[in-house]
Amino acid sequence: MQTGRRLASSIVLAVGGWTARSVGKVVRQTGAVSFEFHVSVAEHRAAITALVGGPVPGWSVLDHHALGRRLAADLVAADGLPRFDNSAMDGYAVHPADADQREFPVVGDVPAGVAPAFELERGEAARVMTGARLPLGTVAVVPVERTDASPTGPAPKQVLISQGVCAGRHVRHRGEEVSTGTTIAVDGSVVTPALIALGRSVGCARARVYSALRVAVVATGAELVDPSREPGLGSIHESNSDMVAALALSAGCIAARVLTCDDEPKRLRMLLDDLAASGEVDLVITTGGVSAGAFEVVRQVCEPLETFEFAHLAMQPGGPQGLGRWQGLPVVCLPGTPGGAFVAFQVLVRPALESRHGTPPPIARTASFQGRSRSMRAGKMQFLTSELHDDGTVTLPQGRHLAALVAANALLEVPAEVDRLVEGDVVRVHPL
């Protein structure tokens, strides 16, 4: 990459209990005094991770509600699979008296779910269904198609088989798939539908997993109107709330509340009070109201509190950021533009959420940039919505902002010191 002017030396500033390494100049706003620091991406990401906290293990019923959680301990089989010798076919369990025996007296009938109270003696047979527990003395199971018996109706008194018996055929032996005490999944594994099936089949009613963070999303802005309604001349269709809720779900969270709020400070205070008192939310993510304008409701409400800090990150998009605690409840404040909120979530918030859920950090890749040269704004780390291709190249999609975001499958990272992106540059990309 070609590099432009490097930033002035950075200085370390103590900001409300957390240390921010800032670059650039301090800005004093008109009216109430407010300081904005160009905080690095890495430091703000670390601050969010510290705010959200580390993984919290807990017990979960091993059912569909555990889907997507990561194990906080090895999952060990409490029972064998199969848990008893059973039939792999609908047919007849047999104990031949000799290798030439073809006709057997039928001494029992064993459907699935029944434990037979008899034992097969030499020369005897019993009708069995698929999955049924085999009577003691069973040598093999002969499929009903290989007998003269009807597949339905009462069991016959005698059955004639068409071929000789192969010992062990169509018999599933206890524990042949999984034996009791076997580790079927290790700490950190994702709970999948298949693991739910296997775990329950070997008697695991519960699993130790990292608990899901319950997130409330609050999109702010007086101009926001639900897409089901016709917006006025100065209004826009609201999209941030469900976009961020969907991003939180994709990071393993539970979307506990999805809300919108206008620019009235009193209403935002009441909403945050309600979320803090509900006991149903572990984290609030707000969008909008964090810049330097006159009606930045999140900043107006939260910045006066000693438990909050707002800063302008040395990144684009998504520079305006905030974080803190409302009555002890962690709050992360993202910018209001959908593209800025999306990028800020992926770059800053997702790593904290995945850490909380025991997910290993994502691995960035390198790729060769293809396309027209592009001038960059040196001094800020930039993240461009991009298309990562199977051949190891990366391109910028057609369109701008959200249209480009829909086509993207990665974020292309441009370091702050770079002022131009040229075809052939080896760049760092973050798959989405």
C-alpha positions in Angstrom: 0.0 0.0 0.0 1.1 3.6 -0.6 1.2 5.5 2.7 0.3 9.1 3.3 1.1 11.5 6.1 1.3 9.7 9.5 -0.6 11.1 12.4 0.9 13.2 15.2 2.3 11.4 18.2 -0.5 9.9 20.3 -1.1 10.9 23.9 -2.6 8.8 26.8 -5.6 10.3 28.5 -7.4 9.0 31.5 -11.1 9.1 30.7 -13.7 8.3 33.4 -11.9 5.3 34.7 -10.7 3.8 31.4 -7.5 4.8 29.6 -7.8 6.0 26.0 -4.9 6.4 23.7 -6.1 9.3 21.5 -4.8 11.0 18.4 -5.7 14.4 16.9 -7.0 17.4 18.6 -9.4 18.0 21.5 -12.7 19.6 20.4 -14.7 21.9 22.6 -18.4 22.2 21.6 -20.4 25.3 21.9 -22.7 25.4 24.9 -22.1 22.6 27.4 -18.4 21.6 27.6 -17.8 18.3 25.8 -14.5 16.7 24.8 -14.2 14.3 21.9 -11.1 12.2 21.6 -10.0 10.3 18.5 -9.8 6.9 20.3 -8.3 3.9 18.5 -10.5 1.1 17.3 -8.6 -1.5 19.4 -9.0 0.5 22.6 -12.7 1.1 22.2 -13.3 -2.5 21.3 -11.4 -3.5 24.5 -13.5 -1.1 26.5 -16.8 -2.7 25.1 -15.4 -6.2 25.9 -14.7 -5.2 29.4 -18.1 -3.6 29.8 -19.9 -6.7 28.5 -17.8 -9.0 30.6 -16.5 -12.5 30.2 -18.2 -15.8 29.5 -20.9 -16.9 32.0 -21.4 -20.7 32.2 -24.7 -22.2 33.3 -26.9 -25.2 32.9 -29.3 -25.5 30.0 -31.8 -28.1 29.1 -30.5 -29.9 26.1 -33.3 -29.0 23.7 -33.9 -26.6 20.9 -33.5 -23.6 23.2 -29.8 -24.6 23.5 -29.2 -24.4 19.8 -26.2 -22.3 18.9 -24.8 -22.1 22.4 -21.2 -23.2 23.1 -20.5 -25.9 25.6 -18.8 -24.7 28.8 -17.7 -28.2 29.7 -17.3 -31.6 27.9 -20.6 -33.4 27.3 -20.3 -36.9 28.5 -22.7 -39.8 27.7 -24.8 -40.9 30.6 -26.0 -44.0 28.8 -24.9 -46.2 26.0 -26.1 -45.9 22.4 -28.0 -48.1 21.8 -28.9 -48.5 25.4 -29.8 -52.2 24.9 -29.5 -54.8 22.1 -32.2 -54.0 19.6 -33.4 -54.9 16.2 -32.4 -53.0 13.1 -35.3 -54.4 11.1 -38.9 -55.4 11.3 -38.7 -59.2 11.3 -37.9 -62.2 13.5 -35.3 -62.7 16.2 -34.1 -66.2 15.9 -31.9 -68.7 17.8 -31.3 -71.5 15.3 -30.8 -75.0 16.7 -28.4 -75.7 13.7 -27.2 -74.0 10.5 -29.9 -75.7 8.4 -33.0 -74.8 10.4 -35.5 -72.8 8.3 -38.8 -73.2 10.2 -39.2 -71.8 13.7 -42.0 -71.8 16.2 -42.8 -68.1 17.2 -42.9 -67.9 21.0 -43.3 -64.1 21.4 -44.2 -60.8 19.9 -42.0 -57.7 20.8 -43.0 -54.2 19.7 -40.8 -51.2 20.3 -41.0 -49.9 23.9 -41.5 -53.3 25.5 -38.9 -55.3 27.4 -39.5 -59.0 26.6 -40.1 -61.2 29.6 -38.9 -64.4 27.9 -35.7 -65.8 26.5 -35.3 -67.5 23.2 -34.3 -71.1 23.5 -32.5 -73.0 20.8 -34.7 -73.4 17.7 -37.1 -70.6 18.6 -38.1 -67.2 17.1 -40.0 -64.1 18.2 -41.5 -61.4 16.0 -39.7 -58.0 16.6 -40.1 -54.5 15.4 -37.4 -52.0 14.4 -35.8 -50.6 17.6 -37.4 -53.2 19.8 -35.4 -54.7 22.7 -34.2 -58.2 21.7 -35.0 -61.1 23.9 -32.0 -62.8 25.5 -30.8 -65.7 23.3 -31.2 -63.8 20.0 -28.5 -64.8 17.5 -29.7 -62.7 14.6 -32.7 -60.9 13.1 -34.3 -62.1 9.9 -36.1 -59.3 8.0 -39.8 -60.0 7.4 -39.3 -59.9 3.7 -37.1 -63.0 4.0 -39.9 -65.0 5.6 -43.3 -66.4 4.6 -45.0 -64.2 7.2 -47.3 -61.2 6.6 -45.8 -57.9 7.6 -49.0 -56.9 9.3 -51.6 -58.6 11.5 -51.1 -61.0 14.4 -47.8 -62.9 14.8 -48.0 -66.4 13.2 -47.4 -69.5 15.2 -44.7 -70.7 12.8 -42.4 -68.8 10.5 -40.4 -70.1 7.5 -37.2 -68.2 6.5 -35.8 -68.3 3.0 -32.0 -68.4 3.8 -29.6 -69.5 6.4 -29.0 -67.3 9.5 -25.8 -65.1 9.7 -25.0 -64.6 13.4 -25.3 -61.0 14.5 -27.1 -59.8 11.4 -29.4 -56.9 11.9 -28.6 -56.7 15.6 -27.6 -53.4 17.1 -25.5 -54.2 20.2 -25.6 -52.1 23.4 -23.1 -49.2 23.3 -21.8 -50.1 19.9 -22.1 -46.5 18.7 -21.4 -44.7 22.0 -20.5 -46.3 25.3 -21.4 -44.9 28.7 -18.9 -42.3 29.9 -17.7 -41.3 26.4 -17.1 -37.6 25.7 -19.4 -36.8 22.8 -18.5 -33.1 22.5 -15.7 -31.1 24.1 -15.8 -27.7 25.8 -16.3 -25.0 23.3 -18.3 -27.0 20.8 -21.4 -25.5 19.3 -24.7 -27.1 20.2 -26.1 -28.2 16.8 -29.3 -30.1 16.0 -27.2 -33.3 15.6 -25.6 -32.8 18.9 -29.0 -32.3 20.6 -30.1 -35.6 19.1 -27.0 -37.5 20.1 -26.8 -36.0 23.6 -30.4 -36.7 24.4 -30.0 -40.2 23.0 -27.2 -41.0 25.4 -29.2 -39.6 28.4 -27.9 -36.0 28.6 -30.9 -34.0 29.7 -28.8 -30.9 30.4 -25.6 -29.4 29.2 -23.2 -26.8 30.7 -23.2 -23.9 28.2 -22.2 -20.3 28.1 -25.4 -18.3 28.7 -26.8 -16.1 26.0 -26.7 -12.4 26.5 -30.1 -10.8 26.6 -29.9 -7.6 24.5 -32.3 -4.7 24.1 -31.9 -2.5 21.0 -33.1 1.1 21.1 -33.1 3.1 17.8 -33.4 6.8 18.5 -34.5 9.7 16.3 -37.6 11.8 15.9 -37.5 11.3 12.2 -37.9 7.5 12.4 -41.2 5.9 11.2 -42.0 2.2 11.1 -41.9 1.0 7.5 -45.6 -0.1 7.9 -46.5 3.6 8.1 -46.3 6.3 5.6 -43.5 8.8 6.7 -44.1 12.5 6.6 -42.1 14.9 4.5 -39.3 15.1 7.0 -39.3 11.4 8.2 -37.6 8.3 7.1 -38.3 4.5 7.3 -36.7 3.1 10.4 -34.3 0.2 9.9 -31.7 0.2 12.6 -33.7 -1.5 15.4 -34.2 -4.8 13.6 -30.9 -4.7 11.8 -29.0 -4.4 15.0 -31.3 -7.0 16.7 -30.6 -9.4 13.8 -26.9 -8.8 14.2 -27.1 -9.5 17.9 -29.0 -12.7 17.2 -26.3 -13.7 14.7 -23.7 -13.2 17.5 -25.6 -15.6 19.8 -27.7 -13.1 21.8 -31.3 -13.2 22.7 -33.2 -10.1 21.4 -35.1 -9.4 24.5 -36.5 -6.0 23.5 -36.5 -4.1 20.2 -37.6 -0.5 20.6 -37.6 3.0 19.0 -37.5 6.3 20.8 -37.8 9.9 19.6 -35.5 12.7 20.5 -37.3 13.6 23.8 -34.8 13.1 26.7 -37.5 12.4 29.2 -38.9 9.5 27.1 -35.4 8.0 26.7 -34.7 8.3 30.5 -38.0 6.5 31.2 -37.2 3.8 28.6 -33.8 3.1 30.1 -35.2 3.1 33.6 -37.7 0.5 32.6 -35.0 -1.7 30.9 -32.8 -1.4 34.0 -35.6 -2.3 36.4 -37.0 -5.2 34.3 -34.2 -7.7 35.1 -34.8 -9.1 31.6 -31.9 -7.4 29.8 -28.1 -7.8 30.2 -27.1 -5.2 27.6 -28.6 -2.2 25.8 -27.4 -1.2 22.3 -28.6 2.2 21.2 -28.3 3.7 17.7 -28.3 7.4 16.9 -28.0 10.5 19.1 -24.3 10.3 19.7 -22.9 13.0 17.5 -22.2 16.7 18.1 -25.6 18.1 16.9 -28.2 20.0 18.9 -30.7 17.1 19.3 -28.4 14.1 20.1 -30.7 12.6 22.7 -28.5 9.7 23.8 -25.6 12.0 24.4 -27.8 14.6 26.2 -29.2 12.0 28.5 -26.1 9.9 29.2 -23.1 12.1 28.9 -23.7 14.1 32.2 -23.5 10.8 34.1 -20.1 9.8 35.5 -20.7 6.2 34.4 -20.7 7.2 30.6 -18.0 8.2 28.2 -18.4 9.4 24.6 -15.7 9.7 22.0 -15.0 10.0 18.4 -13.1 7.0 17.1 -10.4 7.2 14.6 -12.5 5.0 12.2 -14.8 5.5 9.3 -17.7 4.9 9.1 -19.0 4.7 12.7 -16.8 7.3 14.4 -19.1 8.7 17.1 -19.4 6.1 19.9 -20.4 5.9 23.6 -20.5 3.4 26.4 -21.3 3.2 30.0 -23.8 1.9 32.6 -27.4 3.0 33.3 -28.2 2.1 36.8 -25.6 -0.7 36.5 -27.0 -1.9 33.1 -24.3 -1.9 30.4 -25.1 0.4 27.5 -23.3 0.6 24.1 -24.1 3.6 22.0 -23.7 3.3 18.2 -24.1 6.0 15.5 -27.4 6.4 13.7 -26.6 5.8 10.1 -27.4 2.2 9.2 -24.1 1.7 7.5 -22.2 3.2 10.4 -24.2 1.2 12.9 -23.6 -2.0 10.9 -19.8 -1.5 10.7 -19.5 -0.4 14.3 -21.4 -3.5 15.4 -19.2 -5.8 13.4 -15.9 -4.2 14.3 -16.5 -3.2 17.9 -19.5 -5.0 19.4 -19.5 -8.5 17.8 -16.1 -9.4 19.2 -17.3 -8.5 22.7 -20.5 -10.5 22.3 -18.7 -13.6 20.9 -16.2 -13.4 23.7 -19.0 -13.4 26.2 -20.5 -16.5 24.5 -17.2 -18.4 24.5 -16.7 -18.1 20.7 -13.1 -18.0 19.5 -12.1 -14.7 17.9 -12.7 -14.4 14.2 -9.7 -14.8 11.9 -9.0 -12.0 9.4 -7.7 -12.9 6.0 -5.5 -11.2 3.4 -6.6 -10.6 -0.1 -5.5 -8.8 -3.3 -7.5 -5.7 -4.0 -8.9 -5.5 -7.5 -10.5 -2.5 -9.0 -9.9 1.2 -9.7 -7.6 3.1 -7.4 -9.3 4.9 -4.6 -8.2 7.9 -2.5 -8.6 7.3 1.2 -8.9 9.7 4.1 -5.6 9.2 6.0 -5.8 9.6 9.7 -8.7 7.2 10.3 -8.9 3.4 10.0 -11.5 2.7 7.3 -13.7 -0.3 6.8 -15.1 -0.7 3.3 -18.0 -3.1 2.5 -16.5 -5.5 0.0 -16.8 -8.8 -1.9 -14.3 -11.4 -1.1 -13.9 -14.0 -3.9 -12.8 -17.6 -3.9 -9.7 -16.7 -5.9 -8.3 -14.6 -3.0 -9.2 -11.3 -4.5 -11.5 -8.6 -3.1 -13.5 -6.0 -4.9 -15.8 -3.2 -3.9 -19.5 -3.8 -4.8 -21.5 -1.5 -7.1 -23.7 1.0 -5.3 -23.3 3.1 -2.2 -24.0 2.6 1.5 -26.8 0.1 2.2 -27.0 -1.1 -1.4 -23.3 -2.0 -1.3 -23.7 -3.5 2.1 -26.3 -6.0 0.8 -23.9 -7.2 -1.8 -21.0 -7.4 0.6 -19.6 -10.5 2.3 -16.6 -8.9 4.0 -15.2 -5.6 5.4 -11.9 -4.4 3.9 -9.7 -2.7 6.5 -7.6 0.2 5.4 -5.1 1.4 8.1 -5.2 5.0 9.2 -1.8 5.9 7.6 -2.9 4.8 4.1 -4.1 7.6 1.7 -4.6 5.5 -1.4 -5.9 2.0 -2.3 -4.3 0.7 -5.5 -5.1 -2.5 -7.5 -2.8 -5.3 -6.4 -2.5 -4.0 -2.8 -2.5 -6.9 -0.3 -5.2 -5.9 2.2 -6.7 -7.3 5.4 -10.4 -8.4 5.2 -12.9 -9.5 7.8 -15.5 -12.0 6.4 -19.1 -11.2 7.4 
